[in-house]
Amino acid sequence: MDKKELFVAAIEVNKAAIYKIATVYTNGAEDRDDLVQEILYQLWKSFDTFQQKSSIGTWIYRVAMNVAIYQLKAASKRVATVELIDATAQHGDAPQGGE
């Protein structure tokens, strides 16, 4: 099997763990899917570094946890922005010219 086939086979066997981690560390389906995509990207990027000192499942779990924790920390550091609306203009209470 080539690298791609080995990777796909490992992901198929361990996809439940990946989705479970992503579900626990996110608040909705869209965020979960984004996290799963990021986990898969990081797994693929580092697949060549897997040294087989542990099972492939353990390695996938550890990478998935690290990515999830990193994303959670990054999200907590983002500053929430709120659009401010001129309340007086919205309610028709804006001062008229010259009054």
N, C-alpha and C positions, 0 to 999 in steps of 0.2 A: 504494500500500500504506500502511496505517496503521502506527503505531508498533509495535503488538503483532506484526503480521505481519512487519515488518522484523526485529524482535528474534528471533522464532522462526526465521526463515530464517537469520539470522546464527549462531544457536546450532546449528542442524542442520548447517551447513557446518563448524563448528568444534568439534563435540562430542567428537571423538576427542582433540583437544589438551587439552580441559578434563578428560576422564577420565584421560588420561596424566599430567597434572600432579597430579591428585588421587590417583592410584595411587602415584606416586613419593613424595608427601609424607605418606602415611598407612600404617598397619600392617595394616589389615583392611578388609573390604568395608563394614562399617557406618560406620567412620570415613571411608572414601572417599566413600560416599554422602552423609554429612553435609557433607563438604567441597565436593562438587559442588553441593549445595543452597545452601551459603553463597556459592559463586562465582556461581551463577546469580542469587541475590538481589542481590549487589553489582553484577553486570553490569546487571541491570534498574534498580536504583536510580540508577546513574550513566549509563544509556544516553543520556539527554538531553544529557549533557556531552561526548559523543563529538564531536570537532571535525573529523573526517575529514582530519587532517593525516597520518595513516598509514592503512593498510588496516584494515578492521574485524577481520580475523584477528589482526593485530599487537596491536591494542587489547585484544581478548579475551584473548590470551595474556598480556599485561602485567598486566591486572586479575587474571586467574587466578593468576599467579605471586605477585603482591602479597598476595592473600588467603591463599594456601597458606603463604607465609612467615610472615605474621602469625599464622595459626592454629598453626603449628609453634612459634613463639616463645611464644605464650600457653600452649600445652600444657606447655612446658618449665618455665614459671614456676609452674604449679599444684603445690601440695604434695600429695603422696600421703598418704593416710590409711590406717592399718591398724587393724583392730579388735583390741583386746587381749582375750584370754580368760584368765581366772584358771586357770592351768595346774594348780594343786593341786585345784581344784574339779572340773576336767574329768577328772582321773584318779582321783578318789575319795580323794585324800590330804588332804582338808580336815580340819582338826582338829575333833575332836568337842567338844561343849560341856563346859567345865570341865576338860579334860585338860591 
